[in-house]
């Protein structure tokens, strides 16, 4: 039975998917925040967010790849490190108080820098050292699996701050990174997939439609300045969610 709270939550999932997909994310932290607001059980939130991530990230990966914004040489060292650790993180329930304040501070500061326009757009793009990218991928993959976010909110600021990718390329790499980590995370958390809520098909449709619209605009039609500011909004949302929810 579809209730009024279910309709509002579905609408929030649609908006989260649209906004996040436009900047090469899949909406994991947005879905978690929306579900927390409506009192969804914690054991349901993580696999649900990962499942929705996979749907939206698949669309985003296709769109950004088709638009020429995906870079294999940027992507693969991070993914190589992240995939096994996302699988491990997917099977672990870590108390949020240990990492939420730190992650929130990083995301909010990154959002501030994005609004100020002091990121990789003003730097010479350089290649990430392999071992640094591998190690970063391990850490981000573990956080991705632990939180159900997919890791894009951690990878995007890193690529931009370090000058390892420009804005659109960051979006294309991040969404593919989220896809592989979400798959690994849900495989590590497979025992809980049977506990997905009955309304998940409705949420999946909302996420797919929002993700398609967002990825279409983000991959082809929005300027870099707009993308930077949208990414800043995404990071503020994610940071506030981790700080207060």
Residue pairs with C-beta under 8 A, 6 or more apart in sequence:
2 199
2 202
5 38
6 199
6 202
8 38
9 34
9 35
9 37
9 38
9 40
9 203
10 199
10 202
10 203
10 206
11 206
12 30
12 34
12 37
13 27
13 30
13 31
13 34
13 52
13 203
13 206
13 207
13 210
14 206
14 207
14 209
14 210
15 30
15 210
16 27
16 30
16 31
16 33
16 34
16 207
16 210
17 26
17 27
17 30
17 52
17 56
17 206
17 207
17 208
17 209
17 210
17 211
17 214
18 210
18 211
18 213
18 214
19 27
19 30
19 214
19 230
19 233
19 234
19 237
20 26
20 27
20 28
20 30
20 56
20 152
20 211
20 214
20 234
21 27
21 56
21 59
21 60
21 175
21 210
21 211
21 212
21 213
21 214
21 215
21 218
22 214
22 215
22 217
22 218
22 222
22 227
22 230
23 156
23 171
23 218
23 227
23 230
23 231
23 234
24 60
24 64
24 152
24 156
24 170
24 171
24 172
24 173
24 174
24 175
24 218
25 60
25 150
25 152
25 153
25 156
25 174
25 175
25 178
25 234
26 52
26 53
26 54
26 56
26 57
26 60
26 150
26 152
26 175
26 178
26 179
26 182
26 211
27 52
27 53
27 56
27 207
27 210
27 211
28 49
28 50
28 52
28 53
28 147
28 148
28 149
28 150
28 152
28 178
28 182
29 147
29 149
29 153
29 237
29 238
29 241
29 242
30 234
30 237
30 238
30 241
31 45
31 48
31 49
31 52
31 53
31 207
32 45
32 46
32 49
32 147
32 148
32 149
32 241
32 245
33 237
33 238
33 241
33 245
35 44
35 45
35 48
35 49
36 45
36 241
36 245
37 245
40 48
40 197
43 192
43 195
44 192
44 195
44 196
44 197
45 148
46 147
46 148
46 189
46 192
47 148
47 186
47 189
47 192
47 193
47 195
47 196
48 196
48 197
48 200
48 203
49 148
49 149
50 90
50 148
50 150
50 182
50 185
50 186
50 189
51 186
51 193
51 196
51 200
51 204
52 203
52 204
52 207
53 148
53 149
53 150
53 178
53 179
53 182
54 179
54 182
54 183
54 186
55 204
55 207
55 208
55 211
56 207
56 208
56 210
56 211
56 215
57 150
57 175
57 176
57 178
57 179
57 182
58 179
59 208
59 211
59 212
59 215
60 175
60 178
60 179
60 211
60 214
60 215
60 218
60 219
61 70
61 172
61 175
61 176
61 179
62 215
63 212
63 215
63 216
63 218
63 219
63 220
64 70
64 168
64 171
64 172
64 175
64 176
64 215
64 218
64 219
65 172
65 176
66 219
67 168
67 172
67 219
67 220
69 168
69 169
69 171
69 172
69 219
70 169
70 172
70 173
70 176
71 165
71 169
71 172
71 173
73 127
74 128
74 159
74 164
74 165
74 169
74 173
75 173
75 176
75 177
77 128
77 130
77 133
77 134
77 137
78 128
78 133
78 134
78 136
78 137
78 140
78 155
78 173
78 177
79 137
79 176
79 177
79 180
79 181
80 134
80 137
81 133
81 134
81 135
81 136
81 137
81 138
81 141
82 137
82 138
82 140
82 141
82 144
82 151
82 177
82 180
82 181
82 184
83 141
83 180
83 181
83 184
84 141
84 184
85 137
85 138
85 139
85 141
85 142
85 145
86 141
86 142
86 144
86 145
86 151
86 180
86 181
86 182
86 184
86 185
86 188
87 145
87 184
87 185
87 187
87 188
88 142
88 145
88 188
89 141
89 142
89 143
89 144
89 145
89 146
89 147
89 185
89 188
90 145
90 146
90 184
90 185
90 186
90 187
90 188
90 189
91 145
91 188
91 189
92 145
92 146
94 146
96 242
99 143
99 146
100 242
100 243
101 242
101 243
103 143
103 154
103 239
103 242
104 239
104 240
104 242
104 243
105 239
106 157
106 239
107 153
107 157
107 235
107 236
107 238
107 239
107 242
108 235
108 236
108 239
108 240
110 157
110 160
110 161
110 232
110 235
111 231
111 232
111 233
111 235
111 236
111 239
112 232
113 119
113 161
114 160
114 228
114 229
114 231
114 232
114 235
115 228
115 229
115 232
117 225
117 228
119 160
119 161
119 167
119 228
120 159
120 160
120 161
120 162
120 163
120 164
120 165
120 166
120 167
120 170
121 166
121 167
121 224
121 228
123 163
124 163
125 163
125 164
125 165
125 166
126 163
126 164
127 164
128 159
128 162
128 164
133 164
136 155
136 158
140 151
140 154
140 155
140 158
140 181
141 151
141 181
141 184
143 149
143 151
143 154
144 150
144 151
144 154
144 178
144 181
144 182
144 185
145 181
145 184
145 185
145 188
145 189
148 185
149 178
149 238
150 177
150 178
150 179
150 181
150 182
150 185
151 177
151 178
151 181
152 174
152 175
152 177
152 178
153 234
153 235
153 238
155 173
155 174
155 177
156 170
156 171
156 174
156 231
157 235
158 164
159 165
159 170
159 173
159 174
160 167
160 170
165 173
166 224
167 224
167 227
167 228
167 231
168 219
168 224
168 227
171 218
171 219
171 227
171 231
172 219
175 215
186 193
218 227
218 230
222 230
